[in-house]
Amino acid sequence: MNKVITRFAPSPTGYLHIGNARTALVCWLYAKKHGGEFILRIDDTDVGRSKQEYTDAIKEDLTWLGLKWDSTFSQSERLARYDEIKQKLLEAKRLYPCYETAAELETKRKMQMKLGKPPIYDRAALSLTAEKKSEYEKQGRKPHYRFLMQDGKIEWDDLVRGKVSFEAKNLGDPILIREDGSPTYLLPSAVDDADYGITHIVRGEDHVTNTAVQVQIFAALGAAVPQFAHLALLKSKDNKISKREGGFEIKALRESGIEAMAISSFLARMGTSEVVEPRTNLEQVIAGFDITKFGRAPTTYDEAELERINVKVIQKLQYSEIKERFLEVDENFWASVQPNLKTLAEIKDWWKICNEKLTPVIDEPEFTREAGNFLPEGKWDETTWNQWMDKVKNTTQRQGKALFMPIRKALTGMEHGPELKNLLPLIGREKALARLNGEAA
């Protein structure tokens, strides 16, 4: 078997979102599972919409997710190669010029639909004489170029969808070159896949018809046809997931405190019947990855579920896995706050509570001052809290929320957080006493 080579090919017309991040992850996982290569290709032939800032952002997001590419290139660097292939296809009579305007094509399409015919191109341009072409060009019309599909079945065994079959005559001849000379998606994608030896193409099911066309383009180029895997598209509860809709960007998830490994754990199992398991490194995700587990049914993306996975990932992290990100935090502090973290960013909040000056929230000053009188002397540990509370409870006859909440708010300024039995030794007796007395400390 040849070495597996996959590619992820985003267009830099927006930020990486959860849908195409899933495609990138599956491409990367498939390559790494089989000891292969993962190529990042930037599809930037749409000059008007492509921006360098999006290219940079896509690379930043992939790097953050840990999806390191083995090589990368941009299609804008290969325009001469696409023009070379254009000339070869013209010589082979698989590419032909057409002169219809957009309005004329739309009129044809409406007429076909009215007659109950499929709205595909009628190949009228194939019968144009040289004189008629010259006449059109004198009128200022510039041709677009269509790929001449050959009749017959187009079939492949899809790694997700199983056997896929199309009748070529039902597809129509697609435009490969626009009037302005720029190539559409179909041509550069196939040329690049052939030139770079891509063995497996993983992409969304919205590309299935494109694949049928590209199978014939590969044949016209004399190139091997890769294996395909078309993933069911992700949907949200309310909207489709796309760059145009917004709200699903990896950048936004990162800034909200979602861990990269939560996203990878989640997306690697989304669309399969397998339970999503929180993983703390990509090697674990690779080990449990199987592309044949993905189903054809639409998959709904639920950010609340991702947030739950994020918490589970954090609960599984070892101190060694976070210490480089939080140099001020020691292992004892990590063990104290970890069980209550929803995001790792909260570590900094709890560090400030324990180590920096805080203005306490005092609802019952007499009670918290009295509680401070019973603070134990000597060295504090995880048993100190219960010893202290027993004394306060016996004296004040308080219990439950009436006992704990005023003390928690005085010590931390908050109504929730890590268990106070773990937090109390980190705050220390001096700060605790001052805060119980209503002093900033």
Buried (B, 14 or more C-beta within 10 A) or exposed (E): EEEBBBBBBBBBBBBBBBBBBBBBBBBBBBBBBBEBBBBBBBBBBBEEEBEEEBBEBBBBBBEBBBBEBEEBBBBBEBBEBBEEBBEBBBEEEBBBBBBBEEEEBEEBBEEBEEEEEEEBBBBEBBEBEEEEBEEBEEEEBEBBBBBBBEEEEBEBEBBBBEEBEBEBEEBBBBBBBBBEBBBBBBBBBBBBBBBBBBBBBBBBBEBBBBBBBBBBBBBBBEBBBBBBBBBBBBBBEEEEBBBEEEEBBBBBBBEEBBBBBBBBBBBBBBBBEEEBBBBBEBEBBBEBBEBEBBBBEEBEBEBEEBBBBBBBBBEBBEBEEBBEEBEEBEEEBBEBBBEBBEBBEBBEBBBEBBBEEBEBBBEBBEBBBBBBEBBBEEEBEEEBBEEBBEBBBEEBEBEEEEBBBBBBBBBBBEEEBBEBBBBBBBBEBEBBBBBBBBBEB
